Amino acid sequence: MGIASLRGGLALAALILGFLAVPGWAHDKESPVGAAAVPVQAGGPFALIDHMGQPVTDRDFRGRYMLVFFGYANCPGICPTGLRGMAATLDILGPEGERIAPILVTIDPERDTVENLGPAVAKIHSRLIGLTGTFAQLNAAAKAYKISAKRIGWTLQKQPIVQHSSFIYLMGPDGKLLTLFPPIMDPEQMAAAIRGYMS
């Protein structure tokens, strides 16, 4: 079974949606174009395994920005949209995008093993990092990021359908949350917003 539903995740999503159109709500400086002001705290320590089989922690990304998305490789819903948007944003940013680590954290560790994640992330973007781990490790990461995930059914191909939070998190070089992007956001707008934070 996928990661257990985490209390408060859906409430967080509803809260954030209510503030998406309020630039600068919780920032000392004005939010970049297209970025959501964030009235909550999310993110934190994690210890996982990357798609190359190497242990990875949040501290390995210090000094770099992170674009973090929680989803799964065989997702028939919003995951492909969000991940393709992240990939297109990196391409738009060009050399500036090298300062960003794009990350997919799986919510389906039973199927998103190291062996399966490698080919899956390579199809999306050459720099995309897939992270998996034990249920305990992934639950801890999901809890830190206020992620809710719950299996709700099966596809005709007998693949699980998991309902989950789907925001894209922009984390700063210090590991702190800067803003959230909806997975359907236009990549040009996302790139412009990220440039605003990186400038």
Buried (B, 14 or more C-beta within 10 A) or exposed (E): EBBEBBEEBBEBBEBBEEBBEEBEEBBEEEBBEBBBBBEBEBBBEBBBBBBEEEEBEBEBBEEBBBBBBBBBBBBBBBBBBBBBBBBBBBEBBEEBBEEBBBBBBBBBBEBBBBEBBBEBBEEBBEBBBBBBBEEEBBBBBBBBBBBBBBBEEEEEEEBBBBBBBBBBBBBBBEBEBBBBBBBEBEBEBBBBBBBBBBE
